[in-house]
Amino acid sequence: MNCYDSVILFTFPLYRIRINMKKVLIVEDDLEIIDLLEIHLTDLSCEVLKAFDGKTGLEKALSENPDLVILDISLPEMDGIEVCRQLRTKSAVPIMMLTAKSEEIDRVLGLEMGADDYITKPFSVREFIARVKAVFRRTKMTAERSEVQQGTILEYESLTVDIEKRKVIVRGQKVELSPKEFELLVLMASHPGKSYSRADLLKLVWGYDFDGYEHTVNSHINRLRAKIEADMNKPQYIMTTWGVGYKFNEE
């Protein structure tokens, strides 16, 4: 074996590991928290990017295409809620919010703006690692479902949902849905007539049991209806199942 063979043997595995690394962006202005998160994300074989204010965090989230954004709510330049809101108009990247115990209203706003998960400070390292792994698992499952549904187009009256292209056409016009609005629509439209409780939808779409946050589902359903229904008072597609939750009109 010559020296060139050695180079090939050792560089190829390193390259393979590198391309499979998850890229995580931490947007946080507390350096101690950043250092702590970076240590444990590195242990999970993640590449860590950092931003210390909301404006820079938003710019990096859009330019670096991370696999996960860990986003503090209280940030200089632009708070985490606004970063989440603006990011959701342009990207489906998973977002984990960092909140303080006193910020329950902000947690609700974060979930309603499209955050995928939240963790309350102070938190244990074990809980943080478990939640990060759960986000990656859900992302993988979503990608696998998309592969299975590749090419699937759902058509109901004046509503067309192209699952592969994540495109929704209503009465001949393309409408923009947030990632969670789109997932809610695909889930229910794929099973017309099946009723889902708010807790069911939280678990299936958000992938986590957000105890006490069922009203987040209501907010997303209302926004979804506003975008696809001709008359929200007389919905044609997303129906309320009294005493249960919601269903897609089987008729």
Secondary structure in CASP SS format (residue, H / E / C, confidence):
PFRMAT SS
TARGET T0000
AUTHOR 0000-0000-0000
METHOD secondary structure of the structure
MODEL  1
M C 1.00
N C 1.00
C H 1.00
Y H 1.00
D H 1.00
S H 1.00
V H 1.00
I H 1.00
L H 1.00
F H 1.00
T H 1.00
F H 1.00
P H 1.00
L H 1.00
Y H 1.00
R H 1.00
I H 1.00
R H 1.00
I H 1.00
N C 1.00
M C 1.00
K E 1.00
K E 1.00
V E 1.00
L E 1.00
I E 1.00
V E 1.00
E C 1.00
D C 1.00
D C 1.00
L H 1.00
E H 1.00
I H 1.00
I H 1.00
D H 1.00
L H 1.00
L H 1.00
E H 1.00
I H 1.00
H H 1.00
L H 1.00
T H 1.00
D H 1.00
L C 1.00
S C 1.00
C E 1.00
E E 1.00
V E 1.00
L E 1.00
K E 1.00
A E 1.00
F C 1.00
D C 1.00
G H 1.00
K H 1.00
T H 1.00
G H 1.00
L H 1.00
E H 1.00
K H 1.00
A H 1.00
L H 1.00
S H 1.00
E H 1.00
N C 1.00
P C 1.00
D C 1.00
L E 1.00
V E 1.00
I E 1.00
L E 1.00
D E 1.00
I C 1.00
S C 1.00
L C 1.00
P C 1.00
E C 1.00
M C 1.00
D C 1.00
G H 1.00
I H 1.00
E H 1.00
V H 1.00
C H 1.00
R H 1.00
Q H 1.00
L H 1.00
R H 1.00
T C 1.00
K C 1.00
S C 1.00
A C 1.00
V C 1.00
P C 1.00
I E 1.00
M E 1.00
M E 1.00
L E 1.00
T E 1.00
A E 1.00
K C 1.00
S C 1.00
E C 1.00
E H 1.00
I H 1.00
D H 1.00
R H 1.00
V H 1.00
L H 1.00
G H 1.00
L H 1.00
E H 1.00
M H 1.00
G C 1.00
A C 1.00
D C 1.00
D E 1.00
Y E 1.00
I E 1.00
T E 1.00
K E 1.00
P C 1.00
F C 1.00
S C 1.00
V H 1.00
R H 1.00
E H 1.00
F H 1.00
I H 1.00
A H 1.00
R H 1.00
V H 1.00
K H 1.00
A H 1.00
V H 1.00
F H 1.00
R H 1.00
R H 1.00
T H 1.00
K H 1.00
M H 1.00
T H 1.00
A H 1.00
E H 1.00
R H 1.00
S H 1.00
E H 1.00
V H 1.00
Q C 1.00
Q C 1.00
G C 1.00
T C 1.00
I E 1.00
L E 1.00
E E 1.00
Y E 1.00
E C 1.00
S C 1.00
L E 1.00
T E 1.00
V E 1.00
D E 1.00
I C 1.00
E C 1.00
K C 1.00
R C 1.00
K E 1.00
V E 1.00
I E 1.00
V E 1.00
R C 1.00
G C 1.00
Q E 1.00
K E 1.00
V E 1.00
E C 1.00
L C 1.00
S C 1.00
P H 1.00
K H 1.00
E H 1.00
F H 1.00
E H 1.00
L H 1.00
L H 1.00
V H 1.00
L H 1.00
M H 1.00
A H 1.00
S C 1.00
H C 1.00
P C 1.00
G C 1.00
K C 1.00
S C 1.00
Y E 1.00
S E 1.00
R H 1.00
A H 1.00
D H 1.00
L H 1.00
L H 1.00
K H 1.00
L H 1.00
V H 1.00
W H 1.00
G C 1.00
Y C 1.00
D C 1.00
F C 1.00
D C 1.00
G C 1.00
Y C 1.00
E C 1.00
H H 1.00
T H 1.00
V H 1.00
N H 1.00
S H 1.00
H H 1.00
I H 1.00
N H 1.00
R H 1.00
L H 1.00
R H 1.00
A H 1.00
K H 1.00
I H 1.00
E C 1.00
A C 1.00
D C 1.00
M C 1.00
N C 1.00
K C 1.00
P C 1.00
Q C 1.00
Y C 1.00
I E 1.00
M E 1.00
T E 1.00
T E 1.00
W C 1.00
G C 1.00
V C 1.00
G E 1.00
Y E 1.00
K E 1.00
F E 1.00
N C 1.00
E C 1.00
E C 1.00
END
